[in-house]
Amino acid sequence: MKRSNLLSINHFPVLFLLLASLWLAPALAGVNTAHPRIWLDSSTISRLQAAVSANTPEWQALKSWCDAHVGDNMRDYYQGVDWQRYMLNYALAYRATGNATYAQEAIVYLRALTYDAGGGYGSGVVGNGSGGASSITHDSGYGARSYGMSLPVGRDWLDGAPGLTSDLIRDINTRMDQWITWVFTNDRAYATEDPTDNYYAGYFSMVYTAAIGLAGDTGYKSEWLNRAESMWFNGVRPLINGLFDGGEWQEGWNYGHWAVREYLLYPVALASGTDMNTHWSETNWHEDLVKSQLHSLYPSRDYVSDNGSWSGDTKGDPRNATLHFLASFTPLNSTLRGIAAWGANKMKADTHQIRWENFLFANPNITEIQPNSTNLGGLSYSMKGHGMARGDEWSNTMATYVDVVGGLEENSQGEYNFGEVKIGSRGEILLVDADTWEFASEFANILTITGNHQHAPYQEGRTPDISFDVAGVPHKFAYFLSNNLEQAYDFDYDNYDDGGAPSASAYRREVAFLPPDHVIVLDNIQPTSEANRVTLQWHFADSPDLNGNLVSLTRGAGKLFLRPFGSSFDISVHDASDKRSRSNPPLNVQRVELEPTNGSTDLQLFSVFQAADSTTANMDSTTPVTSGAGNMKGINIDANNTALVAMFSKDTSLQKEVVYNPSFTQSTTRHLLTGMETGLYDIYVNNTLYAESISTSDKNTLYFETGEGSSFHVAKSGELQLLFSSGFE
């Protein structure tokens, strides 16, 4: 009989599992008596058994792996992470089929996780016997996520299996008591009170899986469940409803995927293994995560936007397990559930698959729903310190995509990337972060300033007062504002004083995206003195061409032009590929540096980008514009029978009347004005009233479209003050 045929409820192995689960001692009040409890309720088990019968791709991948490694006694390479994956692969395959061979293999690795030392701080060889109580004490408790979560889940899923002896169950409970006690009583354990950290997420998963999976066992401690609830109420819930509201994970989407699993599988475990409050009504983070993951997906579906300080070598690679999990296990509405399934199935194949996760989370019964600007609330999105926008609907895989980092409340990793901009288009990544591991100013698309701050000319890591705002109207514009960026160039904060003057007195970066293809970046900065020299740095995904002050990159089907305004510049290109050598495929990243030729204490520097097809010969004609009234500067672009005008306030004061005379006019002119007082505006074209009561959008933006004109006068409705004869520049 083939193993895949052992799933039927009429076959002995599965029936034995169901009967054996009823023979346990009474569990803790509130926790189910029967096993399995952790994530595997009856409907989920039925779905997995149906997947085995249907021989789904996820089951094929899991079964093929399990069959190929029977008897291998595979070693662990890092702190139990590999043994965890092996054990859970086999344990879930056993639970879905009843195949005793899978159970035997799972118990090999469950015993290794209980008694042996994994790689990194031990030999990683099965049966070495040098682990036990000390296993998670290495690296300040990192192994809680692997050793600590694995033992309760393995014991729960393997309940009733040959080889899960009473002695092993007793030792698992003893080990969990040792590990949990060590984490919460030893100063060497890292981040025990910091839910923003991946260590805390590991501790949480260790505690709640023990609290639910081991209840009723000899050596079980009822206080574990109390601790799990406390960690939820005092750590996890305030975080996901506060700093991470919107669906962010500040360490990036390497640890981020783990953290989502470790945090949100707690309500799932409460539902599957207890009669307690599941806490789903207390958060909408699961909904935010679907939105953020879909907005973070580049139009090509081959990359994701990642604002992480510990994203790992895989930064920018999609991982669909998180979306599968959200679709299958969280209480989403039918639209978001379908969107999550679409995203999981349509993004590039996950090259870092964890087979037990994919089999458990993927649900082929969910009907996909394609995301669009209506059901996802627009084409732009923002989280804490991070925003992105696409130039067209998700169906357009060649659309232009803009990713902007505003800054988190605090980061302690040294140099950082506040204000960074990245661009992709035509299925290619074009303007990139040059580091594959963590963000650092040297490899980010930011502005550098010479000075006396600690990491000069780069940015400092802790800048709690930087603000970040995003606004947009689908298919019209997206706007990103990073304010108070001068703090990133001053190490004097929170009683840390470098002893030197700040390198800038004021600095904000504004980014205007005018779909389908134009991105205007304004760096409005006041260096402390002319000696504080400013340089713009932009990282291209390959070697660009230079032609005077025009920079262009052709890569695959895409092209990216860059032309700077606001000064004369010394332009140079420098190799920055060393940090991207580990990416797949490696990128030949080149840094373009734009240094104003003269020092100044008041600079408005424009970097105008245009994405295009690779066959496009020339960048659209572009000129600067200065308002005759309203204290604004801007850019005028002659784009494909449409004129574009983007105007920005020179300072932080809000404007209510602006006049300007662009160089290019077409039958259609699209206008974006930022820094405007909130309210209604009247638009005059060539001294004639064109439109009345045009309302501002979010974040003091005003967008409108007109016909052809050589002069434009914008005034708050009922407050026109300037005569039409006022001078224009």
N, C-alpha and C positions, 0 to 999 in steps of 0.2 A: 504494500500500500504506500502510495506517495505521501510524503509529509504534508503536502498542501491539502490533502483530503482528510486530515485529522480534525478539522474544525467542527464537524457536525455535532450538534448537541446529543445526537444518538450514539456517538462514539464514546468509549469508556474514558479516555484521558480528560476530555472537557467535563464530563459528568463527574469524574472524580474530583476535579478542581472545585466544582460548585458545592459538592457535598462536604469536602474537607473544610471549606470556609465556614461551615456552620458549627464546627467542633471547638471553637475557641472559647477561652474564658471570657466573661463579660468585660467589655471595654469601658473606658472612661465615659461618664455621662456626657451625652452630646455627640460622641463619636460612634459610628456604626460598629456593630460587632463583627460583621462579615468582612472578609477581604475579597477582592482588592478594594481599597478605599481611595487611593491617591489617583485622581483624574479619570479612573476607569469605572464609570457607572455602567449600568446594564445597557443603556442605549449606545454608549461608546463602544463597549465590547461587541455588541451586535454589529455595529458599523465596521469594526475591524475584521470580524469574521466574514462579513459580506465582501470586504476588500480582498481577503484571501481567496474566497470563492471566485471573485471576478478577476483575480490575478492582476490587480491594478499595478501601474508602474512603480508606485511606492512600495508595494508588497514585493514585487519582483526584485527591487533593489535590496530590500532588507533580507529576503530569503536567500538571494544569491550570495550576499556577503556572509550570512550565517553559515550556509552550507560550505562555503569555501574555507572557513577558518575553524571548523570543528577540530578539536585536539591540538590546536596550534600553541596554546599557552602563551599568548602574545604578551610582549613586555609593554610596560608603561614608560612613556618618555617624559612626562611632566606632571608631577603631583597628583596622580590618580585620574587625570583627565581622560587618558586613553582607556584605562580600565573601566572607568565609568561608562564610556561610550560602548565598549564591548559588552559589558554586563547588561546595560539597558537594551541594547539591540537584541540580545538573546532572551532576556526576560520578557520583553514585549512580544517577541515571536512565539515564545512559549504560551503566553497568556492568550494569544489569538488562535493558537492551533492545538495546544495540549501536547505538543511533541516533547517527549521527555529528554531527547538529546539536547534540545535547546535549553531546557532547564538545567541539565548537568553542566553545560558550558557556562551558563549565567552564574551558577554557584561557584565555579572556579574563580571567576573574577570578583564575585561578592566576597569570597573568603580572602582574596588578595587585598581587596580594599579594607577588610577588617583587620588583617594581621600583618600585611607586608608593606614595605616602603616603596613608593613609586619613584619614577625617574626624577632627576633634578636634585634630590636629597637622599637618594638610595639607588640600588641597582635597577629597580624597575622590573626585576625578574620575579615571576610568579613563584610563591613559596619561599621567599627569602626570609620571612619571619622577623624582620627588623623594623616593622612599622608599629601599628597599634596606637597606643595613646599619644605618641609623639607625631603621628602623621600630619596633622594639620597645624602643628606648632611652627613648622618651617614657613619662611616667607610671610611671617606675621599673620598667619591664618588663612592664606590664600586657598588652601585645600579644602576649606569648609564647603565650597561650591561643588567639589568633586567627591571627596570621601564622605563629607557630611550629608549631602543630599542623596548619595547613592545607597547607603546602607538602609535607610527606612524604605525607600522606593523599591529596592531589590527585595527586601524581606516581605513587603506587601504584595508585590506582583508575583513573587514565587511561592506564596503561601500554598501549602499542600503539596509542593513538589518534592520528589525524592531528593534527599540531600540537604534540605533545609531542616536541620536537626534542631532539637530544643536547645542543645548546647550552643549552636551557632546563633540562634535567636537571642539567647541570654547574653552572649558576648557582643552582639550588635547593640543591644540596649546598654550594656556596660560602656561600650566604646562611645556611644552617643552622649552618655552622661559625662564621660571624661572630656570629650571634645567641647560640648556646650559649656561646661563649667570652666574650662580653660579660656575659651573665647571671652566670656563675660566677667572673668575675675583676674585676668592677666594683662598687664600693661603692654605686653608685646603684641597683643592682638590689635590690628590696625583698623581704624575707622568703625569702631563698634557703635558710634553714635552719629555717623554721617551717612544718611541714606542716599546721598548723591554718588556714593562710591561703590564700585563693583564688589568690594570686600563685604560691605553691609548686605548687599543683595545675596551674596553667598551665605552669609550667616542666617539671613531670614529664611532662605529655602531649606537650610539644614534644620532649623528649629521647627518650622511648621510641618515638614515632612515627617520628622520624628514624632511630633505631637499627634499627628493623625494616623500615620502608618504603623506606629508601635503600640498604640493604646491597647491595654489588656495583656501585654507581655510581661514576663518577669523582669524586673529592673526598670520598668517604665516610670517616668516622673510626670505627674500631672501638671507640674509647674511649667512644663514646656509649652503647653497650650496657652497658659496665661502669658507667657513671654511672647509667643507668636502674636497674640492679640495686641499686646502692648506695642510691639514693633510696628504693627500695622497702623494703629491709631496715632502713635507718637512719632513715627518715622516715615513710613511708606506713604500713607494717605496725605499728610501735609505736603510732601514732596511732589507727588504726581498731580495734585490739585493746585499747586503753587508754582514753584520754580520751573517744573517740567510740564506745566499746563500747555497744551498745544501739541504734545507728543514728542518732546525732545529727550535726548539722553546726552548730557554734556560730555561724557567720555567718548562718544562716538559709537558708530554702529558696527563695532566689533564686540565690545562689552555690552553695548546697548541691547543686542538681541538676547543675550543671556539674561540681562536685567529684566526685560519684559517678561520672559518666561518665569524668572524667579519671583517677580512681584505679582503678576496677574494670575499665575497658576495657584496662588493661595486661595482666592475666591472659588476657583474651580475645584480645588481640593476640599474646601468647606462644603461645597454642594454635593460632591461625589462621596464624601466620607463622613459627613456629620449632619446633624439636624440644626446646626447653628446658622446665624445670620451670615450670608455670603459676602456682604459688603458691596455688592455690585451697585446698589442704589446710592452709594456714597461717592462715586467718581464717574467721570466720563472719559477717563484717560484712554480706555480701549477705543472709543470713538475717535479721539484726537489722533491716536496712533495710526489708524487707517488713513485719515486725511494726510497726516504728515508723511507717511511712507509713500503714498501715491503722489503727493506734490514733490517729494524728494526724488522721485524717479525721473531720470532724464528722458526726454521724448524718445530717444533711441531704445530705451528700456535696457540698455547695457550698463548703465552706471547709476549711482545714487549720489545725491548731494550729502556730504558728511562733514559736520562741523564738530569733529571730535578731537580731544587732546590725546586720546589713547586708542586710535582707531585701528592700529596694526597695519601690516603690509597689505591687507585687503581693503584699505580705505577706498571707498567708491565702488565696491563690488556689491551687487544686490544679493540678498539672502531672503528667499521666499518663505522660510519656515514661520517667520513672525506673522506674516499676513495669513498664512494657512491657519495658524493658531487663533488669530483674532476672528477669522471667519467661522471657525468650528466650535470654539469654546467660550466666546464672550457674548453677552446679550446685546448684540448690535441690532439695529433695525434692518429690515430686509434689503434696503438699498445699500447701506454700508456693508452688509454681509456679502452681497453680490459684487460690490466694488473691490472688497478685500480679496475675494476669490479670483476676480479678473487680474488684479495686480500680481497675485502669487503665481498665476498660470502664464501670464504674458511676459513677465520680466525675464531677463537672460537666465539660463539655467544656473542654478546655485552650484558653484564649484567647491563649496565648503559644507557639503551636506552632512547632516547628522541623521543617520538612517532611521533611528527610532523616532526622532522628532517628526520627520517627514511622513512616516507611516501613521503615527498617532494623530498628527494635525491635519493632514490633507483629507478633504471630504469631497468626493466627486459628486455628491448629491446636491451641492450648492450651485444654483444657477448664476453664472457670471453676469455682471452688469458693468458695461463700459463707463468709466468716469467721464464727466464733462464739466464744463464751467457752471452748469446749473446744479447738478447733484452733488458737486464738491464745493459749491459756494464761491466759484471764481477760478481764475488761472494763477493767482498769486496766493501765497500763504506765509504766515509768520509764526515763529515760536520764540521762546526767550533767547534773544540775541542771534536769531538766524531766520532768514527769509529767502524765498525763491519765487520765480515766476516763469511761465512758459508763454511763448508767443502765439500758440494756437492750441486746439483741443488735443486730448490724449491720443486721438486717432491719427494725428499727424506726427509720424516718427522722425520727420526731418525738421521740425520746428526749432526755433532758437530758444535757449534756456539760460536763465540768469540766476546765479546763486550768490547771496550776499551775507557775510558774517558781520553782525553788529557787535557782539561781545556778550559773554555771560557775566553774571554778577562778580564772580571771582574765579581765577585760575592761578594755580601756584606753580605752573610748570616753566616759569621763566618767560622767555620771549613768546609773544602771542600774535594773533592775526586779526585784530579789531579793524573792521572796515573792508575786509578782503572781498574781492569780486572774482567769480569764475563764470565762464561762458562756454556753452556747447551749442552746436548747430549742425544740421545736415547729417545727423547720426554720428558726429565726431565730438570729442572733447578738444577744445581749442585753447582756452585760457584756463590754466590749471593751478592748483597748489602743487608745489614741487616736492613735497615731502610725503612719503608713503606711510610714515609711522605716526608722528604727532605734528601738530601745527607749531611752527616756529617762524618768527618774523623774517628771517633771512630767506625763507623759501615761500613766503606768502605774497600775495598781490596787495601790498600796502605801501605807505609812504614812510620813508626813513628820514630822520632828522639828526644831524650831528649835535652833540651836546654833552652834558655831564651826568645825565641819568644813567642808571646802572648798566643797562644793556645797550647804550647808545652805539650805533644810530637806530637800533631796533626798539621794539615796544616792550613795555613791562607787562607782567602777567596779571597783576591784581589791580583792577580799575573798576571799583564797584559802582561808580556814578555814571558810567557811560550809558546813554539811552539809545534805543533802537526802535524805529517805527517803520511800518510797511503800509502802503495804501495801493489801491489799484482798481481799475474797471476793466473787465475782461475784453480783450482784443483792442483796447484803447491805450492803456498805459499801466505801468507798475512803478512805484516810487519807494525808495529805501533811504532812510535818514539815520546816520550814526552821528550822535552828538556828544560833546564833551570828550572828544578823542584826545585832546591835549593831555589828559590824565595818563594816557598810555605812554607818554614821553616824560614822565615825572615820577621818580621813585619816592617822593615824599607823601606818604599816606599811612594811616593806622600806626603812627609812632615809628614808622620806618623812614628815616631821612638820609638821603645820600649826601647831603651837605651841599648840593649844587642847585642852581636855579633851574626851574622847569625849562625844557627846550622849546615850548610853545605856550603862548598865553591863551589861545583859543584855536579850536580845530573841529570842523565837522566835515563829513563826507556825505554827499548826496549822489544817488544813482537813479537815473531816469531811464526806464526801458520803454521805448516806443515801438511796439510790434509792427511788422513782424521781425525786424532785424537790427534796430539801432539802439545802442546803449551809450548814455552820456554820463560820465563820472566827473563830478566837481569836487575837488579838494580845496576847501576854503580854510586857509590856515594863516595864523599870525605867529610866526616864529618869534622867540623872545628877542633875538637880535639878528642882524644880518649875518653874523658869524654862525648862526644855527642854519646850516645849509640843508636844503630839502632835496630829496630824490624820489621820484616815482619809480616803482619797480613792478613790471608785469611779466609773468611767466607763461611762455607759449609752449604748447605741447610738442613742438618741433622747431627746427631752425627757421626763423623768419627772414624775409627779405627787407632791406632798408633802401629807401629811395628818398633822400632828403629827410623830411620830417614825417614821411609816411612809412609805416611798418605793416607788413602783410605776411600772413601765414596761409599756405595751402596744405590741407591735410585730408586725404581721402576725398569725399564729395564736398567738403566744406572749405570755406575761406574766412579769414578774419582780418579786417583792416583796423589799424589804429592810427589816429592823427591827434597830436596834442595841440592845445591852444592855451593862451594866457601868459606866455613868456616865450623867449627864444630858449632852445634846449640843446644841450650836448647829449647825444643819443649814442648808447653803446650796447653791445650784446655780450653776455657772459654765459658760459656753460653752467647749468644747474642740474645736470642729469644724474648726479651721484645718488641723490636721495630717492630718485625714481627708478633706479636700476633694478629694484626688487619687484616692481609692478609687473603685471602680466597683461599684455606684453610690455617690455621696458619702454619708457618714454625718453626721448632725447630732449628734455626740457631745457629751454634757453631763456635767460632772464634779460629782458630789455630794460635798461635804466635810462630814465629821462631826468636830467638835472638842469634846472634853470641856470642860465649862464651867469646871472647876477643874483646876489643875495638881496632879500627883502623881508620886511616885517609884516607885509600884507600881500598875500598871494591868493588868487583864484585860478587854479590850474584845472583845465578841462582835458580829459582823455575821452575822445570820441571813438567808439568801436562800431563797426558794421560787420555783421555776419552775412555771408553770401554763398552762392554756389561756387564750386571750385573754378568754374570757367569764367567767372566775373573778372573783367580786366581792370576796372577802375573803381575806386571808392566814390560814392556819391559826393557831389560838390558840397562843401561844408564851410561855413564862416561863423565867426563870433558875432553876437548882437549885444549892444548896450542900450539900456532903456533911456529915453529922454527924461523920464520921470519915474519914480518908484524905486530907485536905488537897486536895480537888478542887472544881472548879466546873463547871457544865454548863448545858445547855439542854434543856428538855422541850417537846415539840410534840404537839399533838392533831391527828393527820393521818388523816382518812378512815377512821375506825374502827380506827386503829392509833396507839398512843402511841409516840413516839420519845424516847429519852433518850441524850444524848451527854455524857460526863463527861471532864474534862481535869484533869491535875495542875496545881496552882498553881505548882510549881517543877519542877526537873529530877530530883527524887528519885522513885524508882519506888515504887509503892504495892503492898501485898499484902492490904489489907483496907479496904473502902469500904462505908459505909452512906449511903443517901440516900432521900429521900421526895419523889417527883415530884408535881406538881399534877394532872397528867392521867393517867388510867389507862383502858385499854380491854381488851377480851378478848385482844388481842395487844399486847404491848409489846416493842419492839426496843431493845436496849441496846448502846451502844458505849462502852467505857472505854479511854482511852489512858493511857500512862505506867504500865503495870502490870508488875510483875515477871513474867518468863517462868515458865510452869508451868501447873498444873492448879488450877481453882477450883471451889468449891462455891457454889451460889446459894440464898439463903433469901428467900422471899417471905412477907411478913406473919409473920415469925418461924418459918416452917416450911420445912424443906429442900425445895427444888423440883428441883434438878438437881445432879449430882455430876461432878467431874473434867472440867469444861469447859476446854479448852486455849486458851491465848493464841495469837493469830496473829502474823504478822510485825510487827516494829517495836513490840513491847510493847503490842499492841492486844488487847482482849478483847471479843468479840462474842457475844451470846446473845439468845435470845428467851424470853419468859415469858408467862403468862396475866396476868390482871388482878391488881393489887396496889397497896397504898398505901405499902408500905415494902419496901426491897430491901437485902439485906446480902450482900456479895460477899467471900469470904475464900479465901485459898489453902488448898487441900485439906490437912487435918490441922493447920492452924495458926490455927484460929478463936480469937481472943483477946478480942474485945469481947462483953459481955453484950448480949442483945437489948433490954435496957432502956436502952441507951446513947442519949443524947439525939440527936434528929434536928432538922435545921433545915428 
